[in-house]
């Protein structure tokens, strides 16, 4: 094991080794002895090398290095800090007319009561066609990173960035966005934890996912590539040979297309022709290439939690409110998790910290009501906890 030594200590170590080699003779340890001086020169070099090694040993170790060196560490291991994102707002657009109408291309904005501007962009060249009295949900995102709450609103006013009027036949409303609030950039502490536990960060697919996820208008991105020469199914979707399935939660812009087309040459899977962004490049026909995407759907599941409590200390309603608070993120998550298991539930419940309360059992149920030890979530979906059923047991009754 390396440790700091002086030149005298290092010279002594070398001389002792040499003594063992020439035993029973010993080297004359004096500056008039040329062999001893050679050992001392070697010792001086070793001390310099060891000092440098010790100084740099922790510089790129994410567990010990300072915050400034974390950025270099990220590049060495093939990852990067996760950038924050804005909050998402689901805007319902209705064609309140008896004939077909088109929502023209452009950037549409809504200013909330708090003054935060949410926007979405219609990128299709001819706009979005609405049938008579048709409604569509369009995802808008705040212009700033962070958590910005907007409640349900049956009527909101939008304006275009270019100042053009919006066809009066379109009516706009929005849903409560409590489950789609944004977040700030990843902190140095969070990055250290992730990089120390992430064994897959050098995978090229995950690097591309992270690059897309770091766009300010993207919450989550998952990619599935059919590398084969035959069509393959994934979560009910048929992917053609060498086809890329892009699944996102967020409000994509052409920046998404830029990142994908600059890194890979796969065609993207088209599920809805309106879900498209464009990569502008004169080398392609018509000067651009379409990049299709789909939005995450949900894998729903429920839980039953059996717990023991002391009626003299806490009421069941107080305990259950606390448990619901712990699991609230799972009722509105916007990030992907490949598996949610009973073990994950127990680990979450370790933070309960209520006096005289003991968790007896946790059971998971899939969307069909079948009990399962874990819930597998494909890359095309996000986990969604729909219900927690409680089974309280008073102390002394079991």
N, C-alpha and C positions, 0 to 999 in steps of 0.2 A: 504494500500500500504506500502510495506517495505521501511524503510529509516534508515540511520545510527543514532543510539542513544548512548549516554554514559550510563554507569551503573547507575549513579545518576538519569538520565532522565527515564530510564526504571523502576527503583525502585519507583520513584514518580508515574508513571503511574499505577503500581501494587497497591501501597498504596491508590491511589485515588479510584480505583475500589473497594478495600476492605472497604474504608470509606463509599462508597455508600451502601454496603451490611449491615454495622452495624449502619447506620445513626439512630439517631442523634449523636451517639458516633463517635470518630475518633481514629485511631491508633496513638500511641505515637511514633513519628519518631525519634528514638534515638538508638544508638548502644547498649544500655543496654537492649533494648526490643528484646527478642528472636524471636518474630513473625516478627518484622521488619528485623532482620538479615536473617531470612528464605527468606523473599521477596527479600532481596538484593542478596542472593545466586542464587535465581531463575532468577533475573534480569541479573546477570553476565552470566548465561548459555544462556539466551535468546539473549543477546548481541553477544555472540560467534556464536550462530546459525545464527542470522541475518547477521552478518558480512560474514560468510561463504557463505550463500545463495546469498548475494549481489555480492560477489566476483565471484561466479560461474554462476550467472544468465545469463551472456552474453558469457560465455566461449564456449559453444557449440551452440550458436545462430549464424547461418551463416551470419546474417546481421551485427553483431558487433564483432565477435571473430577475433583473429589475424590469420595470415596465417598458423601458425604452428598447431593451433587447428582445422583448416579446415579438415585435414586428419582424425582426430578422429570423427568430425561431419559427415563426409561422411560415415563412418562405422556405426554410430548410426542410420542414416536414410536409410541405405541399398543401397548406391550408391558408386561411386568412381570417381576420376578425369578421364576425357577422355584423352587417350593418343594420341599423334600425329601419323601421318602416312606418308609414302613416296608418291611420285608422281607416277601415273600410266602411262604406255606407251603401246599403242596398237601396237603389232608387227604382221605383216602379214607374214605368212609362206606359201610358195608355193612349191609344188612338181613339178619341171620343167622337168618331165620325162614322157615317154609314158607307164610306168608300175607303179604298186603300190609300194610305199615305206613307211618305218616306221621311224618316229622320235623317237629315242631311249630314254628310261628313263634317267633322269639326270637333272642337273641344267645348264641352258643356260644363258649367260650374254652378255650384250651389253654396251659398254662404249661410252657415248655421247661426243660431242665436248667439253663440259665443264668439262669432266672427271668424271661425275657421272655414276655409274654403275647401270643398270637396269637388273633385272633377273626374270626368270620364271622357274618353275620346272615341268617336266613331271613325274607324279607319278604313272601312270598306269604301271603295271609290264611288259607288252609287248610293251609299247610305244604307240604312236598315229599313226594310219594307215591313209595314204593319198592316195586317188585314183589318177590316172594319171591327172596331171595338176590341181589338187585340191588346193584351197586356204583355210586357216583357220586363224582366228584372235585369237591370244593368248595374254593375259594380262600380262605384266611385271611390276615390281614395283621397285622403287629406293631402294638401300640398306640403305640410310639415310632418316630420317624424314625431311620433308620440301618441298618447292616448287621448282621444277627443270623442266624447260621448254625444250622441244625438238620439233623441227619443222618437217614438212613432209620430208621424205627421201626415195627415190625410191630404194635405195640399201644400206644395212648396213651389217656389219660383226659381227657375234656372235662367242663366244667361250664357251666351256664347263668348268665348275669348275674343273672336274677331269682330264682335259688336253686331253681327247680323241678327235679325229677328228670328225667333223660333216659332214655327207654325202653331197657331193658337189651338189647333185640334188636339194637340198633345197635352195631356194632363200628367202631372208629376206628383208623386208622394214618396215617402221613405219609411223604412222600418227601423226599429230600435237596433242600434249596433253594439249593444253591450258585449256580445260574443265575438266582436271583430275589432277590438281596440288595438292600436299599434303599440310599438315599444321603441325604446332608445337603442343606440348602438351598443353592441356587446361590450361589457366592462372587462378590464384586465383580469379581474378575479374569475369571471365566468369563462373567459377564454382559457385560462390556466386549467380549470376543471375539465373543460371539454377536450382540450388537446391531450391531457393526461389519460383520458378514458376512451378516446376515439381511435380505434384500431384501423379504420377504413378510410382515413382522410386522404390517402394517396391514390385512391381509386379514381380513374378519370371521369367516371359518371358522377361520383359525388363531388368532384371538383367543379364540374359544370353545374350541378345542382346548386352548389354554394354560390357560384358566380351569379346565377339567376336570382337566387334568394336574396342576394345583397342589393338587388335593385330596390329603390325606395318604395316602389308600388307593388311589390310582391311579398306576400306573407310566407308562402310555402311553395316549393316546386319539387316534383318527383318525376324522374325520367325512367322509361322502360324502353330498351332497345331490342328489337328482334335481329340478332346478329346472323341468323340462319338464312338459308336460301329458300325456305318453305314458309308459308303463312303460319302464324302461331297465335293462339288465343291467350289473352291475359285479362282476368276478371271480366269475362264475357265480351271483350273487344277483340276483333280479328286484326292482327297486325301483319302487314305485308312484309316480304323479305327486305331486310336492311331498312326498316322503318322505325322511326322514333316517335314514341308516345309522350307528349308533354302534358302533364297535369299540374295545374296551379291553383292557388287561392290568392286572389289579388286582382289588380287592374292592369293588365299588360299593355305595354306600348311597343313601338317599333324597337326599343332598346332590347327587348326580349329576343326579337328576331336577329338583331345584330350579334348578340352573344352566341346564339346557337349556330348561325351560319358561318361565323368566323372560326368556330372550333370544330364543327362536324359537318359532314356532307349528306347526312341522312335526310330522306324525305320525312315529313311529319304527318302523323295520322290525322285524317280529317273526320271529325264526328259531326260538326256543325259548321257550315260554310261561313257563318257570321263570326265564329271564334277564330279570327286570323289577325296576325300582324305581318308587317312586310319588311323584308331586307332589301334596301335600295342598293342596286349595283348594276352598272351599265353592261356587265358581262352576261346578264340574264335576259331572256326574252321579255320585252316590255320594260326592261330596266329594273326589274325587282323580282323577288322570290317569296312566295307565301310561306309562312310558318304557322301551322295550325296548332291549337291547344284545346284542352278541355278543362273544365273546373272539377275540383274534388267533389265526390259524393261522400256519403256518410256510412260508416259501419256502426250501427246502433247496438247498444247492449245495456243491460241493467244489472243491479246487484241486490243481494239480500245480506244484511249485516245483523248478526245476533250479538247482543252485548249484555253484560251484567252491570247493574248499577245499585246504588244505595238510595232509596227514596227519601231518606233523611238529608241527603247531601244535594242532589240535583234531580230535577224533573226530567222525564223522557224528552219532552219538547226541547229543553235546553241542550241536551246531549245530541239530539238529532239535528238541531240547527247548527251545532258546531261541526258535526260530521259532514253535513251538506256544504258547509263553507269550505272544508278541506277539499272536497271533490268538485267544487264549482268550476274550476278550470276545465275539467273534462266534459262539462255540459256545454262548453262553447269554445273548444280548442280550435286553433287555426294552424296547428303544426302537426306533422305526421308522426305517428308512433307505430312501429311495425307490429308490436305485440303488447297487449295489456293483460297481465296475469293476476292471479290471486295474490302472488307475492308483491306485485306493485301496489295492490290495494292495502295489504298489511303494512307495507313501508309507509304509505301515506298516512295510515291511521296511527303510526308511531308518534306523530306530531300532535295527537289529540290532547294529551296532558290534562285530563280532567280527573279530579279526585274520586276515588272509589268507583271508577269505570273500567271495566275489563272487556276487551273484544274477545268474544267466544268463537265466532266463525264468520267467514265471508264466502259467499257463493256468487259466481258469475253466471249470467244467462245471455245467450245470443239473441238476435232479433226475433227468432222464432220461438223463444222461450225455453230452449234446450240448455241444460246446465253444462258448463265448460270450465276447465281449469285455466284456460286462457282464451283470449279473443285475438285472432289474427287479422290485421288490417292491411289490405293490399295497398300498393303505392298510389292507386287511383282514388283512395278514400282517406277520410280523417276519422278518428275515433269520436264517438258521441255517446256519453252516458245519458240515458233518458230517464232513469228512475232508480231510486234507492228505496227498498222495502226494509223496514226495521222490525226486529224481533227483540223487544226488551225483556229482560229477565231480572226480577228483583233479587237482591242478595238473600241467600238462605232458601231460595225456592228450587235450587238445583242440587 
